[in-house]
Amino acid sequence: MDAVLLARLQFAANITFHILFPTISIGLAWVLVFFKYRYATTGDGKWMDAYRLWVKVFALTFALGVVSGITMSFQFGTNWPGFMNTVGNIAGPLLAYEVLTAFFLEATFLGIMLFGTGRVSDRIHTLATWLVAIGTSLSAFWILALNSWMQTPVGFEMRDGRAHATDWLAILFNPSLPYRLTHMLIASGLTVAFLVAGLSAYRWLRDDRGPAVMAALRTGIWLAAILIPMQIAVGDLHGLNTLKHQPAKIAAMEGIWQTERGVPLLLFAWPDEAARTNHFEIGIPKGASLILEHDPNAELKGLNEFEGAHPPVKPVFFGFRIMVGVGLLMLAVSWLAVWQLRRRGVPTPLMARALVAMTFSGWVATVAGWYVTEIGRQPFLVQGVLRTADAASAVPAPMIGGTLAMYLALYAVLILAYVSVLFYLARRAGEADRHDAAVAMPVPGTAE
């Protein structure tokens, strides 16, 4: 492997690990706001019990997100100096505003969320929860503004090989931002919905079926059932926007080699870049044209129109199908779970096990979607402006390979530790609830 490929793999490893945690913290912050709201409006302690468990999960997630984000940002200088040299006048301010307006807000009020109960008024504690949630969404806005600009760059001009902003509003609200930001926020909500439902179902299967468990379980299931149809609709709009601005990415996602009319929607195929064709195709006739152009006989551009300037096909093609497949599974599981809750009040043991199995399904869909987005932009780092190979550093390949191996080993340990701690917290919360119930139970033969 050459240095550029190793540098790409290293950044991919870092962004894959990093995105797992903001994906949870963005959505979980708003779930915590919901728990606080329900407690404030009903006075029912089960909502505060749910809050106490999930604020610990939020704190752990936030900490790992910060750590992984720092290592990722270092790579702009070590492996990709050409990125900041070329577009630093735009990327630098956006990253700085993310820290100033979002990260500081989250970090400041997280302490009140964690340790403020009983030390500050309930109103201040609720305000802190709101501000942390706002901070997480602001952080998503700034990062997605930069990433979307890299996909659909506007509002700048090149002078002496460097990008200079001419219209900051156009840069911030570039053509793909509304779709990409909405898609990511809903993805975060879905990730958290299945995380909350999955860990709550795990507690339910362990005979921990107190009011707080059921409240969290219902919240996760209903949130997933509401968000997944919205995500499908937004995904369709996002695809239409991508077709307009990045047709080569769409061609790779759909496995289209020749420009033609009435393109089938491939359910499965094996793309062959050497032969520039697909093997073992299984598809729906005219389906791709119908979905992308809303016309079964519409013409779609093929990859041969972009020879030398289109992304590697296999990872984009299969990444897209993994994302869509997991999304359809989310739809089926969440709607079936809602049906069971409405009919029986509780899930069946089989459904509870399915929810446990789906605990981290949001991670799978999110990572697959990010791979489609980022690999689909290749061979450009900034679409049409800066090629990836032109931004790479001169760091020797063995050095990059060595640090990549260390990153992978460390991330494997951290992710296993994180998942283990989440299930430990779920078990510990159940044990604490049973202990509190036993203490509260009157001893036979004594007055209550």
C-alpha atoms as one frame of an Amber mdcrd trajectory, in Angstrom:
protein
   0.000   0.000   0.000   1.248   3.474  -0.817   1.301   6.377   1.631  -1.839
   8.028   0.242  -3.931   4.880   0.619  -2.613   4.269   4.129  -3.360   7.879
   5.078  -6.879   7.463   3.740  -7.319   4.253   5.730  -6.031   5.951   8.868
  -8.446   8.849   8.523 -11.255   6.390   7.737 -10.439   4.459  10.924 -10.502
   7.649  12.969 -13.727   9.025  11.507 -15.408   5.610  11.803 -14.567   5.424
  15.496 -15.297   9.092  16.175 -18.696   9.289  14.487 -20.082   6.511  16.685
 -20.146   8.821  19.698 -21.522  12.124  18.333 -24.211  10.018  16.651 -25.344
   8.974  20.125 -24.692  12.211  22.027 -26.657  14.401  19.582 -29.836  12.353
  19.848 -29.440  11.281  23.472 -29.232  14.886  24.659 -32.744  15.503  23.313
 -34.031  12.254  24.849 -32.730  13.541  28.196 -34.621  16.791  27.595 -37.759
  14.691  27.010 -37.216  12.743  30.239 -36.811  15.989  32.192 -39.900  17.485
  30.561 -42.001  14.440  31.434 -40.751  14.534  35.020 -41.507  18.252  35.322
 -45.017  17.925  33.878 -46.108  14.693  35.586 -44.050  14.578  38.775 -43.624
  10.833  38.149 -40.260   9.671  39.508 -39.819   7.016  36.813 -38.792   9.722
  34.339 -36.091  11.005  36.691 -34.888   7.447  37.278 -34.554   7.012  33.514
 -32.751  10.346  33.302 -30.189   9.343  35.939 -29.167   6.227  34.019 -29.012
   7.801  30.580 -27.161  10.926  31.651 -24.311   8.590  32.671 -24.382   7.046
  29.215 -24.307  10.547  27.733 -21.288  11.559  29.809 -19.315   8.457  28.818
 -20.242   8.947  25.157 -19.326  12.632  25.220 -15.904  11.882  26.715 -15.022
   9.324  24.042 -16.288  11.663  21.326 -13.945  14.406  22.528 -10.920  12.111
  22.687 -11.489  10.603  19.244 -12.188  14.028  17.751  -8.822  15.345  18.906
  -6.876  12.537  17.234  -8.874  13.022  14.045  -8.141  16.762  13.900  -4.405
  16.126  14.310  -4.403  14.277  11.017  -5.267  17.421   9.075  -1.723  18.535
   9.822   0.153  15.238   9.845  -1.337  13.405   6.857  -3.261  16.045   4.909
  -1.415  19.389   4.974  -2.650  20.189   1.477  -6.206  20.370   2.778  -5.612
  23.341   5.073  -3.116  24.917   2.654  -5.794  24.969  -0.042  -9.116  25.458
   1.771  -8.013  26.426   5.286  -9.503  29.910   4.889 -12.916  28.239   4.837
 -12.416  25.080   6.892 -10.530  26.838   9.720 -13.270  29.329  10.692 -16.005
  26.679  10.503 -14.086  24.342  12.811 -13.296  27.231  15.167 -16.948  28.281
  15.397 -17.883  24.685  16.198 -15.593  24.810  19.223 -16.591  28.321  20.329
 -20.370  28.044  19.967 -21.040  24.341  20.488 -18.301  22.433  22.299 -17.829
  25.027  25.039 -21.599  25.123  25.588 -21.771  21.337  25.939 -18.690  21.050
  28.128 -19.734  23.877  30.452 -23.239  22.682  31.250 -22.503  18.953  31.195
 -21.149  19.273  34.740 -24.467  20.705  35.943 -26.318  17.880  34.197 -24.165
  15.264  35.908 -23.669  16.707  39.385 -26.271  19.457  39.720 -29.203  17.388
  41.003 -29.881  18.556  44.559 -27.213  21.277  44.274 -29.013  23.637  41.899
 -32.706  24.265  41.408 -34.645  21.921  39.158 -35.223  24.818  36.766 -31.479
  25.447  36.390 -30.818  21.742  35.967 -33.445  21.538  33.228 -31.974  24.635
  31.549 -28.536  22.993  31.584 -29.981  19.911  29.892 -31.569  22.102  27.201
 -28.320  24.003  26.605 -26.296  20.801  26.248 -28.832  19.489  23.729 -28.677
  22.745  21.784 -24.882  22.564  21.871 -24.798  19.066  20.405 -27.052  20.116
  17.523 -25.004  23.277  16.928 -21.895  21.119  16.737 -23.583  18.961  14.109
 -24.525  22.069  12.134 -20.974  23.436  11.921 -19.361  20.089  11.091 -22.018
  19.248   8.517 -21.715  22.749   7.020 -18.022  22.072   6.350 -18.572  18.531
   5.131 -21.450  19.583   2.890 -19.355  22.413   1.462 -16.659  19.859   0.612
 -19.332  17.931  -1.303 -20.989  20.946  -2.984 -18.533  23.881  -2.751 -19.934
  27.362  -3.451 -19.370  30.942  -2.262 -15.597  31.085  -2.838 -12.956  31.897
  -5.414  -9.474  30.517  -6.001  -6.525  32.907  -5.741  -2.983  31.614  -6.140
  -4.168  28.051  -5.540  -6.073  28.846  -2.331  -9.802  29.140  -1.674 -11.047
  32.499  -0.388 -14.598  33.052   0.846 -16.738  35.468  -1.143 -20.130  34.650
   0.410 -20.226  33.071   3.860 -23.985  32.542   3.789 -23.633  30.590   0.550
 -20.820  28.533   2.126 -22.813  27.772   5.273 -26.079  26.999   3.510 -24.594
  25.264   0.501 -26.856  23.174  -1.759 -26.474  19.878   0.102 -26.499  21.123
   3.723 -30.277  20.985   4.359 -30.493  17.360   3.225 -27.241  16.194   4.780
 -27.893  17.881   8.149 -31.471  16.626   8.392 -30.409  13.125   7.354 -27.685
  13.077  10.015 -29.883  14.439  12.822 -32.569  11.843  12.129 -29.877   9.141
  11.926 -28.700  10.218  15.373 -32.243  10.020  16.695 -32.672   6.530  15.261
 -29.348   5.380  16.687 -30.379   6.548  20.138 -33.896   5.159  19.797 -32.592
   1.639  19.235 -29.881   2.075  21.880 -32.463   3.079  24.498 -34.909   0.383
  23.384 -32.188  -2.272  23.205 -30.694  -1.663  26.651 -34.175  -1.327  28.167
 -35.212  -4.628  26.552 -32.029  -6.170  27.997 -33.109  -5.042  31.462 -36.661
  -6.324  30.812 -35.333  -9.764  29.865 -33.432  -9.809  33.188 -36.786  -9.377
  34.998 -36.037  -5.715  35.683 -39.459  -4.409  34.704 -39.919  -1.338  36.842
 -41.695   1.829  35.679 -38.457   3.538  34.578 -37.505   0.573  32.371 -40.876
   0.487  30.667 -40.907   4.257  30.211 -37.511   4.180  28.491 -38.468   1.114
  26.427 -41.638   2.753  25.128 -39.761   5.983  24.415 -37.150   4.197  22.327
 -39.662   2.106  20.375 -42.018   4.994  19.594 -39.133   7.307  18.673 -37.786
   4.733  16.213 -41.224   4.094  14.701 -41.787   7.826  14.142 -38.332   8.682
  12.800 -37.719   5.847  10.326 -40.443   6.890   7.811 -39.125  10.449   8.045
 -35.623   9.198   7.333 -36.781   7.299   4.256 -38.456  10.459   2.898 -35.428
  12.657   3.644 -33.126  10.035   2.142 -35.075  10.189  -1.100 -34.716  13.993
  -1.229 -31.026  13.667  -0.383 -30.581  11.234  -3.263 -32.220  13.659  -5.704
 -29.892  16.432  -4.506 -26.874  14.143  -4.931 -27.979  13.220  -8.439 -28.019
  16.911  -9.339 -24.634  17.820  -7.856 -22.679  14.529  -7.758 -23.971  12.248
 -10.527 -20.837  10.074 -10.415 -21.620   9.171  -6.801 -25.159   8.152  -7.739
 -23.847   6.066 -10.637 -21.558   4.205  -8.208 -24.355   3.751  -5.660 -26.624
   2.238  -8.298 -23.943   0.331 -10.224 -24.702   2.135 -13.502 -21.893   1.793
 -16.054 -23.502   2.874 -19.320 -25.655   5.960 -19.747 -29.094   4.606 -20.566
 -32.838   5.035 -20.154 -35.089   2.930 -17.963 -32.267   1.913 -15.595 -33.109
  -1.024 -13.289 -32.887  -0.786  -9.504 -30.256  -3.349  -8.556 -31.077  -5.261
  -5.400 -27.821  -7.186  -5.737 -24.883  -7.263  -8.123 -21.130  -7.706  -8.079
 -19.488  -4.646  -9.692 -16.379  -5.418 -11.758 -14.320  -2.263 -12.331 -11.786
  -4.024 -14.540 -14.462  -5.184 -16.977 -16.662  -2.117 -16.227 -19.773  -4.214
 -15.776 -21.797  -6.032 -13.100 -22.080  -9.750 -12.471 -25.007 -11.655 -10.897
 -27.472  -8.782 -11.283 -30.838  -9.010  -9.528 -32.934  -5.914 -10.082 -36.306
  -4.272 -10.568 -36.772  -3.110 -14.176 -36.713   0.684 -14.550 -36.670   1.052
 -10.752 -33.627   3.355 -10.500 -34.989   5.742 -13.134 -38.357   5.806 -11.388
 -36.887   6.542  -7.939 -34.249   9.059  -9.020 -36.120  10.922 -11.756 -39.706
   9.866 -10.960 -39.900   8.707 -14.554 -39.457   4.990 -15.408 -37.936   5.860
 -18.793 -35.619   8.642 -17.601 -31.965   8.668 -18.620 -29.266   8.255 -15.969
 -25.568   8.895 -16.520 -23.232   5.932 -16.188 -19.767   5.688 -14.668 -18.178
   5.566 -18.131 -19.089   9.257 -18.445 -16.703   9.985 -15.546 -13.782   7.694
 -16.326 -10.821   8.615 -14.145 -12.989  10.869 -11.973 -15.432   8.534 -10.267
 -15.228   6.783  -6.876 -14.341   3.114  -6.314 -17.597   1.344  -7.005 -17.762
  -1.671  -4.653 -17.605   0.152  -1.292 -20.122   2.773  -2.409 -22.452   0.204
  -4.004 -22.478  -2.184  -1.044 -22.345   0.560   1.598 -25.546   2.044   0.196
 -27.319  -1.324   0.288 -26.216  -1.996   3.851 -27.572   1.402   4.925 -30.905
   0.870   3.168 -31.183  -2.737   4.370 -30.639  -1.785   8.006 -33.136   1.053
   7.595 -35.821  -1.317   6.328 -35.072  -3.685   9.216 -35.487  -0.751  11.622
 -38.866   0.004  10.055 -40.087  -3.576  10.434 -38.839  -4.060  14.013 -40.031
  -0.702  15.357 -43.499  -0.906  13.831 -43.976  -4.497  14.984 -42.833  -3.499
  18.485 -45.308  -0.591  18.557 -48.082  -2.967  17.479 -47.192  -5.317  20.332
 -47.096  -2.481  22.861 -50.524  -1.267  21.801 -52.021  -4.772  21.929 -50.243
  -6.303  24.928 -48.665  -3.381  26.796 -45.310  -5.189  26.812 -43.131  -6.781
  24.115 -42.931 -10.534  23.686 -39.657 -12.154  24.783 -38.806 -12.745  21.125
 -39.317  -9.056  20.308 -37.269  -8.062  23.346 -34.398 -10.212  22.091 -34.749
  -8.653  18.635 -34.482  -5.186  20.191 -31.353  -6.229  22.093 -29.865  -7.501
  18.827 -30.722  -4.130  17.234 -29.137  -2.085  20.045 -26.282  -0.817  17.869
 -27.991  -1.106  14.487 -27.880   2.674  14.181 -24.095   2.520  14.201 -24.093
   0.100  11.278 -26.403   2.269   9.175 -24.565   5.485  10.058 -21.106   4.154
   9.239 -22.356   2.631   5.972 -23.954   5.956   5.060 -20.801   7.889   5.856
 -18.750   5.534   3.711 -21.136   6.145   0.822 -20.837   9.902   1.341 -17.079
  10.136   1.789 -15.838   7.408  -0.542 -18.426   8.564  -3.069 -16.661  11.930
  -3.268 -13.391  10.370  -4.427 -11.049  11.090  -6.119 -11.729  14.565  -4.674
 -11.225  15.819  -1.163 -13.199  18.936  -2.077 -15.459  18.155  -5.017 -14.006
  19.562  -8.231 -11.486  21.718  -6.316  -8.898  19.552  -4.560  -7.960  15.969
  -5.336  -7.193  13.667  -2.421  -3.750  12.714  -3.735  -2.779  16.392  -4.040
  -3.513  17.057  -0.362  -1.477  14.166   1.098   1.745  14.677   3.049   5.150
  13.187   2.371   5.113  11.029   5.524   6.638   7.612   4.669   4.211   4.730
   4.236   5.744   2.526   7.008   5.262   5.304   9.572   1.620   5.781   8.601
   1.091   2.019   8.615   2.559   1.716  12.110   0.352   4.431  13.584  -2.664
   2.978  11.752  -2.064  -0.401  13.426  -1.838   1.281  16.839  -5.025   3.251
  16.228  -6.931   0.124  15.208  -5.748  -1.817  18.262  -6.626   1.037  20.621
 -10.028   1.625  19.047 -10.896  -2.071  19.232 -10.171  -2.056  22.972 -12.081
   1.191  23.561 -15.185   0.117  21.655 -15.332  -3.196  23.505 -14.897  -1.358
  26.803 -17.620   1.146  25.887 -20.172  -1.513  24.970 -19.311  -3.521  28.082
 -19.776  -0.481  30.325 -23.185   0.292  28.790 -24.484  -3.183  29.606 -22.839
  -2.968  33.041 -24.676   0.300  33.730 -27.940  -1.327  32.635 -27.393  -4.285
  34.997 -26.285  -2.018  37.832 -29.364   0.192  37.441 -31.571  -2.899  37.717
 -29.776  -4.099  40.839 -30.114  -0.641  42.418 -33.846  -0.529  41.647 -34.406
  -3.961  43.199 -32.400  -2.917  46.274 -34.459   0.256  46.681 -37.669  -1.746
  46.353 -36.526  -4.243  49.006 -35.621  -1.453  51.431 -38.969   0.245  50.868
 -40.942  -2.984  51.489 -42.248  -3.165  55.081 -41.079  -6.021  57.273 -43.913
  -8.478  58.070 -45.388  -7.922  61.525 -44.305  -4.291  61.815 -46.159  -1.063
  61.190 -45.599   0.611  57.831
